[in-house]
């Protein structure tokens, strides 16, 4: 025979207190567990970045021709395998943590030091100062025409044309690209504008009427040779673009290092130069000379080439033993300066080199 009795107030109080305790624990766990995991990951990344020279097994830039695209564990010295250039992936990940941390801290510091005062000033003053300052957050590309009378400003989804004498915006070109802009250029004559999008399209515009004239696609991979088994076709887009001084010719270099050139009037492809081991181009490494020749980077990022689009020939304009990270070319494309990098005694060393091209 079963005997039942009612729960008294003391029993109910104990049960209620235990339930509240479990609920509070769950609440604190949901709140603080993600924060704790994030802190552990951040601390781990800082430690790895700080100790990169000590814990990286190999140099991140060293290339091993006998170990190209090796799987993890396939070669004893490459725990996580190698990339298409035979570089150790584990070492590149460890050194990449340092670079990622530096970029992240620099961007936050830049935003605080520059963005906060500008935002306060724009909110306080209002009017024209607010209109001038607010686009800075998403407009990070600038290009003058040859006379310095017009300034093109590249934003994420549009390009503004500014009359410098005003200063006032005289044109706004809404991007026809499906994704954000990756590169742009304004012809020295000011009569043509070129934009590139992440989806792989390159468009030439009339900046006065804000109408597109021609759209070229660089989305298809042109790298010679078959892809390794199991690797899908890569996404390709233009990293740098350029227009000839009169706007009659356009050029682009893709993330794969393939160099293109087109005739803007007819839409004809004048050049398509691809190499199986080419890499993405350095910033600023593409410009037309006054005679229509094209100065572009070499596939290994260690030099510059001069293309004669009429004769379909090319020659090395300058090459060195160090990687080119950024390039500045003179307006007449007869000289250029580069920021180079190289590993020396376990440290990454940067130098500035200035090159003057010989005529011919």
N, C-alpha and C positions, 0 to 999 in steps of 0.2 A: 504494500500500500504506500502510495506516494504522499508526502506531506508538503504542502506548499505554504509559504508565509510571505507576506508583503515586505518589500524593501523599506527599511526605515530611512530617515533623513540622513543619518550618518553614512550609510552605504552609498546613497545617491551622491552625496558631497564628495566622497572619495573617488567615485567613478567620474564625476564631472571634472574634478581636479586633474585626474590622470589624462582625460581626453584633452583638456586645455593645454597640458604640458606637451602632449604629442603634437597637437596643432601648432603650438609655438615653435617646437623643434622643426617641423616641416616648413614653417614660414621662414625661419632663419636659414634653413638649409637651401631653400629655393632662392633666397636673397643673396647669401654670401658664398655659396658654392661656385657659381659662375665667376664671381669676383676673385675668389681664391685661385681658381684654375687660370684665369687671365693673368693674375700676378705671377704665378709660377712660370707661365709661358714667357712673360715679359722678362723676368729675372733670368730665366734660362737663355733667352736670346741675348741679353746684355752680357752674360758670362761668356757665351760662345763668341760673340763679336769681339770682346776684349781680349780673349785668349786665342783668337784665330791664328796668329803666327806660331803658337805653341802646339795647338791640337790638330791643325790641318796636316794631313800626312804628306801632301805634295803641293807644289805651286799650282795655283788655280789657272795660270796661263800656260803651263807646260803642256806641250802636245806630244803624244806618244803614237807614232805612225803604226806601231804594231798592235795597237789596242783601240780601234775605232768602232764606236757604237757597240761596245761590249755590255752584256747584261750584268746585273749585280752578282758578284761572286765568280764571274767567268774568268777573271784574271785576279791573281792573289793580291796585287798591290792596289786594285781598284774595288773597294768594298761595295760601292753603289753603282759601279759601271762607269762608262765614259760616254761623251757626246760624239757628234759627227766629226769633230776635230781631234778626237783622242784625248780630250782633257778630262781629268778626274772629277766626277760629279760631286763626291763628298767634299773635296777641297773647295770646289766652287760654291757649294751650299754654305759651308762654314764662312768663307770670305764674303759671300753675298749677304750674310747676316749683318756683318759690319757695315756694308754699303747701305743696306736697307735701313739700318738704325740711324746712320748719319743723315740720310735723305729725309727720314721721318722727323727727326729732331730739327733739322734745318727748316723744313716746311712749316712746322708748328711755330718755331721761333720767328720765322719770316712773317707768318700770319699775325702773330701777336704784336711784333714790333711795328710792322707797317700797316696791317689791316685795321687794328683797333683804333689807332689815332685817326686814320683816314675816315673810318666809319663814324667816329664821334664828330669829326669836323664836318662831314657831309650832312649828318643829322642836325647839327647846330646851325650851319650856314644855309643849307637848302639850296633852292634855285639851281643856277648853272653849275655850281660846284658839286652838287649831289649828282647831277647827270654826268659830269665828267669823271667822278671818282668811282661810282658804283660799277661800271663795266670792268674795272681793273681785276675783279675777282675771277672773271671767266674769259677775259680777253688778254691773251699772252703772246700774240704775234704782231709785229710792227714792220712796215715796209714803206719807205719813201719812194716817190717817183724820181726821175733823174734830176729834175730842177728843185726838188724839195718843196714843191707847191702843194702836193697831195700826199696824204698819209693813209695807208690801208691798215686797218686794225682787225686781226683775226680773232674771233670769239669762237665758242664751242659750236654754235649752230648758224653763225652769220659772219659777214665781213662788212665793216663800216668804212666808208670813204670820207675822209675829213679834209676840208679846205683849211690849210694851215694858216692862211692870212686871217680867217674868221675869228677864232677857230670855230667851225660849225660843220656838222655832218651833212654832206651833200648827197650821200648815197648809202643805201643799206641793202646788201645782197643777201637774201635769205637762202640758206644752204639747200640745194636740191639733193644732197647726199643723205642716204638713209641713216648714217651714223655720224658721229662727231668728226669735225675736221682734223686732219693730221698734218697738213702743210699748206702753204700758199705762197704766192709771189705776185708782185705788181711790176709790170713792164716799166722800163725807164721812161718811155714815152707817155705812160699813164693811160694808154688806150686799151690795154688788155690786163685781165686779172686771171690767175689760175688757182684752183683749189683742189685739194685731195681729201677723200673721206676714208674712214676705216674699212668700208665695205669694198674698196678697191677701185673706185671710180676717180678719174681726174677730169675736171671740167674747166674749160676756158670761157671767160665771161667778157662782155662789154660792160665796163664799170659805169659808163654814162647812162646807158639804157637799162642796166642791171639784167640783161638777158643772156642766157647761155648760148655760146656759139658752137662748141664741140664738146663731146664727152668721150673720153677714152677709158678703157678698162685695163687694169694691170692685176686683176684679181687672180688670174690663172698663173700657177707656178710655171716658170720657164726654166727652172734649174735643170741642166742636162742630167741624164741618167735616171734609172728607175729608183723609186723610193724603197727604203728597207722594208722588209716584210712586217706587216702589222702596224706600220706608221701611216696614218691618214694624210691626205693631201693638205698641205699647210694653208692657213689664211694669209693672203698677200695683200699689201697695200703700199701706197707711196709714202716714203718717209721725208724726202725732200723733193721740191719741184722748182722749176725755173722757167722764165720767159726771156727770149732774146730782147735786146733793147727796143726794137720796133714792134715787138709783140707778134711777129710772124711765125716764130717757132716756139715750141714748148718742149720741156723735158722733165723726166722724173726718175728717181731711183727708189726701188722698192726695199722692203725689209729683208729680202733675199739678196740684195746687191745688184739686181738686174737694172741696166740703164736703158731708158726709152727716150726717143725723141720723135716729135711729130711736126708736120706742117700744119699750122693753124688754119690757113685758108682752105686747103683741100682735105684736111683730115688724114693725109697720108702718113704712114709710119716710116720715119727716116732711119731709125736705129732701134735695134733690140739686141743688147749685148748681155749675155748671161754666162756665168761660170759655175761649175758644180760645187765649189768650196767658197763662194763669195759670201760675205757677211753684210749686215745692214750698214748704211753709210753714216759717217759722222755728220753732225749738224753743220749746216752752212757749206757743204762740200759740192755744190752744183751751181754753175753759172755759165752763161753764154759770153763769149768774147764779142767785140764790136764787129768782127768780120764774120760772125755766124758760127764759129767753131765752139765746141762745148767742152768745158773743163769739168771732169767728173772723177769720183774716187775710184781707186783700184779695188778689186774684189777682196784683197786681204787687209784693207783699211790701213795700209802702210805707205800709200803714195797717191798720186793724182795722174790722170790720163787726159790727153787732149784729143778730142774726136773731130775730124774734118767730115762733116755730114755730107758735103758735096762729093768729095772723092772717096768716101766710105773707107777712110783710113784712120788710124790712131797711133799715138806714140806716148811714151811715158814722159810726163812733165816734171816729175820729181818723185823719188822714193827713198825710204830709209829703213832702219831696222826696228823702229818703234811703232806702236799702234797710234793711229790718228784718232783723237777723241772729239775734237772740234776744229773746224776750219773756217777761216775768214778770207774771202777772195776779193782782190781789188776790183773796182768797177770795170776796168778794161780787161780783166781776167789775164793779166800778164804776171801776176805774182800772188802769193797766198801765204798766210801764217797758220800754223797748226799748234794745237796743244797735244803733246805726245805723252804716253805713259809706258813704263817698263818696270819690271821687278829687278831691284838691285839689292843684294844682301838681305833678301827676305822682306824688303819694303817696296811699296808702290811709289815710284818717283815720277813726277810730272815735269815736263820741260816745254818751252815755247820755241818753235823754230820758224824762221822766215825764209821763204823760197822766192827766187826771181827766175822766171822762165826765159830760156834763150829763144830768140826769134827763129821761126822756121816751122 
